Amino acid sequence: MVTIKNTATRYGVVSIAIHWVSFLMVAGLFGVGVYMVELTYYDPLYHELPEWHKLLGVILGGLTLIRLVWICLSRPPRVLSEHRWQAVLAKLVHGLLYLILLLLVISGYLISTAKGTPLSSFDVQLLPALMKLAPNQVDLIGLIHLWVAWVLVGLVSVHALAALKHHFINHDQTLTRIFTIKG
């Protein structure tokens, strides 16, 4: 039976969908972000890729907020671990993933609105500007955005490796329950 909400042992379809859509967006945004900073002004994608990056970044930010609300409405299944420290570490990593996603979105927003203009993508205003930043502040936020993105990639890698460890070494359902929607 397909469940919308999480149960004590399984993720529901909403959590699974948010998880994988977020992962695909993060992977795509990271790849585009790394690629686009190397483009020259005359490259045909120089103007287009940043527009997609901003638009998808805003969507990822909204999806992350929806995810946090959903976690409050439908608690995740219990962590499958024989050791309390592993359960604590799993919850810490999940919390850090959410925090870093928010930091990444906020820093991207600040970069895009640094001149006091609204965050726009493809000539559509998405979010208003809250303040104007000095050039040295924009540079600092740009570095923060870059490093937070790399930290996110590192944490996602740790998260994936832990799930694989649970699957292949512990032989538990940690990995399979984020793929299957049956009860």
C-alpha positions in Angstrom: 0.0 0.0 0.0 1.3 3.5 -0.9 1.4 5.9 2.0 1.4 9.7 1.6 2.8 10.3 5.1 5.8 8.6 6.7 5.3 5.7 9.1 7.6 4.6 11.9 9.4 2.3 9.5 9.0 3.8 6.0 9.1 7.0 4.1 5.9 8.2 2.4 5.6 9.2 -1.2 5.8 12.9 -0.4 9.1 12.5 1.5 10.6 10.3 -1.2 9.6 12.7 -3.9 11.0 15.7 -2.1 14.2 13.8 -1.3 15.0 12.8 -4.9 13.8 16.0 -6.6 16.0 18.0 -4.1 19.0 15.7 -4.9 18.6 16.1 -8.6 18.2 19.9 -8.3 21.3 20.1 -6.1 23.4 18.0 -8.5 22.2 20.0 -11.4 22.7 23.4 -9.8 26.1 22.4 -8.5 27.2 21.1 -12.0 25.8 24.3 -13.7 27.4 26.5 -11.0 30.8 25.0 -11.5 30.5 25.1 -15.3 29.1 28.6 -15.6 31.8 30.4 -13.6 34.3 29.4 -16.2 32.4 30.8 -19.2 33.6 33.8 -21.1 31.3 36.7 -22.0 31.0 35.5 -25.6 30.0 32.0 -24.8 26.4 31.5 -25.8 25.5 30.1 -22.3 27.1 33.0 -20.4 23.8 34.8 -20.0 21.4 31.8 -20.1 22.9 29.5 -17.4 22.9 32.1 -14.6 19.1 32.6 -15.3 18.4 28.9 -15.0 20.7 28.7 -11.9 18.7 31.5 -10.2 15.3 30.1 -11.1 16.1 26.6 -10.0 17.8 28.0 -6.8 14.6 29.8 -5.8 12.6 26.6 -6.5 15.0 24.6 -4.4 14.7 27.1 -1.6 10.9 26.8 -1.7 11.2 23.0 -1.8 13.5 23.0 1.2 11.0 25.1 3.2 8.2 22.7 2.1 10.4 19.8 3.3 11.0 21.4 6.7 7.3 21.9 7.1 6.6 18.4 6.0 9.1 17.0 8.5 7.0 18.7 11.2 3.8 17.3 9.8 5.1 13.8 9.1 8.0 12.7 11.3 10.7 10.7 9.4 11.0 7.0 10.3 13.2 6.0 13.1 16.9 5.7 12.3 17.9 2.0 11.9 21.0 1.7 14.0 22.1 -0.6 16.8 24.2 2.2 18.3 22.8 5.4 19.8 25.8 7.5 18.5 25.0 6.5 14.9 21.4 7.6 15.3 22.5 10.9 16.8 25.1 11.3 14.0 22.4 10.6 11.3 20.1 13.2 12.8 23.0 15.7 13.0 23.9 15.1 9.3 20.3 15.5 8.2 20.0 18.7 10.2 23.3 20.0 8.7 22.0 19.2 5.2 18.9 21.3 5.7 20.9 24.1 7.2 23.5 24.1 4.4 20.7 24.0 1.8 19.2 27.1 3.4 22.6 28.9 3.6 23.2 28.1 0.0 19.9 29.5 -1.1 20.2 32.6 1.1 23.7 33.4 -0.1 22.6 32.9 -3.7 19.7 35.3 -3.1 22.1 37.9 -1.6 24.5 37.7 -4.5 21.6 38.1 -7.0 20.1 41.1 -5.1 23.4 42.7 -4.1 22.8 45.9 -6.2 19.4 46.4 -4.5 17.5 45.0 -7.5 15.0 42.2 -7.2 16.0 38.6 -7.9 14.8 38.0 -11.4 15.2 35.2 -13.9 14.3 35.4 -17.5 12.9 38.9 -16.9 10.5 37.7 -14.3 10.8 39.1 -10.8 11.0 36.3 -8.3 11.9 38.0 -5.0 12.4 41.6 -3.9 15.7 42.9 -2.8 16.0 43.5 1.0 19.2 45.5 0.9 22.1 46.8 -1.1 25.5 45.3 -0.5 29.0 46.8 -0.9 31.3 45.1 -3.5 33.5 43.6 -0.8 30.4 42.1 0.8 29.3 40.6 -2.5 32.7 39.0 -2.9 32.6 37.5 0.6 29.1 36.1 0.0 30.2 34.7 -3.3 33.0 32.8 -1.5 30.6 31.7 1.1 28.2 30.4 -1.6 31.0 28.5 -3.3 32.4 26.9 -0.1 28.9 26.1 1.2 28.2 24.3 -2.1 31.3 22.2 -1.7 30.4 21.4 1.9 27.0 20.3 0.7 28.6 18.0 -1.8 30.8 16.6 0.9 27.9 16.0 3.3 25.7 14.5 0.5 28.6 12.1 -0.2 28.9 11.1 3.5 25.1 10.7 3.6 25.2 8.4 0.5 28.1 6.4 1.8 26.4 5.9 5.1 23.2 4.6 3.3 25.4 2.2 1.3 27.1 1.0 4.4 23.7 0.3 6.0 22.7 -1.6 2.9 25.8 -3.7 2.2 27.3 -4.1 5.6 24.4 -3.8 8.1 21.9 -5.4 5.7 19.1 -3.2 6.9 16.4 -1.2 5.1 18.0 2.3 5.5 18.7 2.6 1.8 15.7 0.8 0.3 13.1 2.7 2.2 14.0 5.9 0.5 13.4 4.2 -2.9 10.2 2.2 -2.2 6.7 3.7 -1.5 5.0 0.5 -0.3 4.2 0.0 3.3 
